[in-house]
Amino acid sequence: MENVLSSLFKSIKALGEKRFTVEYPEERESLPDSYRGMLRLDIDTCISCSACERICPNKTITMVEIITEKGTKIMPQIGIERCLFCAMCSEVCPPKCLTLTKNYDFETTDKRTLIKRPEELE
């Protein structure tokens, strides 16, 4: 009986305390400056060097052909489902066209949508 009263007292007390969660997506958590989220690619400055593909520890980056205004180019395609968000790809990128953002909105129920073509990384 004592256990039940103790649990009831804790439950009533918790009703008056501040919530630990936020009303997502209306409210967003403040993220630290060092947070690493979704990758962003600047197609115009990418030189198609494939350095990001070679350095990726999980082999989540593959180079694919895309058609641009200047012709056909090879660009990185990212498999977000395997990405460690280690930032090695952005560190090795000579023109710094591949960067990590603070965007963490890439939840899905279909794993196929986690493969991001270069056009989707802008």
C-alpha positions in Angstrom: 0.0 0.0 0.0 2.9 2.3 0.8 4.4 1.7 -2.7 1.1 2.6 -4.3 0.7 5.9 -2.3 4.3 6.8 -3.1 3.8 6.2 -6.8 0.5 8.2 -6.8 2.2 11.1 -4.9 5.1 11.2 -7.5 2.6 11.1 -10.4 0.6 14.1 -9.0 3.8 16.0 -8.3 5.0 15.4 -11.9 1.8 17.0 -13.3 3.0 20.4 -12.1 6.5 20.1 -13.3 7.9 21.5 -16.6 7.8 19.1 -19.5 11.0 17.6 -20.9 9.8 17.2 -24.5 8.9 19.9 -27.1 5.9 20.0 -29.4 7.7 19.0 -32.6 7.6 20.2 -35.4 6.1 23.5 -34.0 8.8 23.9 -31.4 12.4 23.1 -32.2 15.3 22.3 -29.8 18.2 24.7 -29.8 21.2 22.9 -31.3 24.8 23.5 -30.4 27.1 25.0 -33.0 28.9 21.7 -33.4 25.7 19.8 -34.4 26.1 17.8 -37.6 22.9 17.2 -39.6 21.9 16.7 -43.2 24.5 17.3 -45.9 24.2 20.2 -48.3 25.8 20.2 -51.8 26.5 23.3 -53.9 26.4 21.8 -57.4 27.8 25.0 -59.0 31.1 24.8 -57.1 31.5 21.0 -57.1 34.5 20.0 -59.2 33.6 16.3 -59.4 36.9 15.2 -57.8 35.4 12.2 -55.9 37.4 13.0 -52.8 34.3 12.7 -50.6 33.5 9.3 -52.0 37.1 8.0 -51.3 37.3 9.3 -47.7 33.8 8.2 -46.5 34.4 5.5 -43.8 30.9 3.9 -44.4 31.1 4.1 -48.2 27.8 5.9 -48.2 28.8 8.3 -50.9 28.7 7.2 -54.6 29.3 9.4 -57.6 26.4 9.6 -60.1 26.0 11.5 -63.3 23.6 14.5 -63.4 22.8 16.9 -66.2 23.5 20.5 -65.5 23.3 23.7 -67.6 27.0 23.1 -68.4 26.6 19.5 -69.5 26.9 16.2 -67.7 28.8 16.1 -64.4 29.5 13.5 -61.7 28.2 14.5 -58.3 28.0 12.8 -54.9 24.9 10.9 -54.0 24.5 10.3 -50.2 22.9 7.3 -48.5 21.8 9.0 -45.3 20.8 5.7 -43.7 24.4 4.8 -43.4 25.9 8.2 -42.8 27.9 8.7 -39.6 27.8 12.5 -40.0 31.5 12.4 -39.2 32.2 15.5 -41.5 35.2 13.8 -43.2 33.6 14.4 -46.6 33.2 18.1 -46.0 36.8 18.4 -44.5 38.4 16.8 -47.6 36.3 18.7 -50.2 38.6 21.1 -52.0 36.0 23.8 -52.9 34.1 23.2 -49.7 30.9 22.6 -51.6 29.8 19.7 -49.4 28.8 20.9 -45.9 26.9 19.6 -42.9 23.8 21.7 -41.9 21.8 21.7 -38.7 18.8 20.1 -40.4 17.6 17.0 -38.7 14.3 16.6 -40.6 14.9 13.4 -42.6 12.7 10.9 -40.8 10.8 8.5 -43.0 9.0 5.2 -43.2 10.5 4.4 -46.6 14.2 3.6 -46.5 14.5 4.4 -50.3 13.9 8.1 -49.6 17.1 8.2 -47.5 19.2 8.0 -50.7 19.7 11.6 -51.6 20.6 12.5 -55.2 22.8 15.6 -55.7 19.8 17.7 -56.7 18.1 16.9 -53.4 21.1 18.0 -51.4 20.8 21.7 -52.4 
